Amino acid sequence: MDLSLSTRTVGDRTVVEVGGEIDVYTAPKLREQLVELVNDGNFHLVVDMEGVDFLDSTGLGVLVGGLKRVRAHEGSLRLVCNQERILKIFRITGLTKVFPIHTTVDEAVAATD
C-alpha cells in the first residue's frame, strides 16, 4: 500500500494528514514532507495518523526526527491517533512519554505547548 500525504493550516498549526502504511519504503516520503515544512518555517505540526494502517520502526524514526527538527526551533509535533493497534506501538516503545497524542485534530490544535 502507498502513503498519502496532504497538508493544511488550522490556526497556527500545520496539519499533515497521513494515510496508508508508514514503513521502510514509504517513510522517506514522510521525512521529506516534514523537512520541507520545517524549512518553510512551519514549527508547530500536527500529524494526523487516523488513516494510517501500519507503522514500523522506520516510521517511528521519522516521527522522532521530525520532533527533533521542530524542537530545534522551539516548535511542537503532536500526533492524532485513535487506533489501538498503532497506539500500542507508541506504548510499547515508550514514545507516549515523548509525543503528545490526541484523539482528534481539533483537540491537538487546541492544545497549548
HUKA-V405848 format. One record per residue. N is the residue number from 1. SS is DSSP state (helix for helix, strand for strand, loop for the rest). Layout:
n = {N/N}
ss = {SS/SS}
//
This chain:
n = {1/2/3/4/5/6/7/8/9/10/11/12/13/14/15/16/17/18/19/20/21/22/23/24/25/26/27/28/29/30/31/32/33/34/35/36/37/38/39/40/41/42/43/44/45/46/47/48/49/50/51/52/53/54/55/56/57/58/59/60/61/62/63/64/65/66/67/68/69/70/71/72/73/74/75/76/77/78/79/80/81/82/83/84/85/86/87/88/89/90/91/92/93/94/95/96/97/98/99/100/101/102/103/104/105/106/107/108/109/110/111/112/113}
ss = {loop/loop/strand/strand/strand/strand/strand/strand/strand/strand/loop/loop/strand/strand/strand/strand/strand/strand/strand/strand/strand/strand/loop/loop/loop/loop/helix/helix/helix/helix/helix/helix/helix/helix/helix/helix/helix/helix/helix/loop/loop/loop/loop/strand/strand/strand/strand/strand/strand/strand/strand/strand/strand/strand/strand/loop/helix/helix/helix/helix/helix/helix/helix/helix/helix/helix/helix/helix/helix/helix/helix/loop/loop/loop/loop/strand/strand/strand/strand/strand/loop/loop/loop/helix/helix/helix/helix/helix/helix/helix/helix/helix/helix/loop/helix/helix/helix/loop/loop/strand/strand/strand/loop/loop/helix/helix/helix/helix/helix/helix/loop/loop/loop}
//
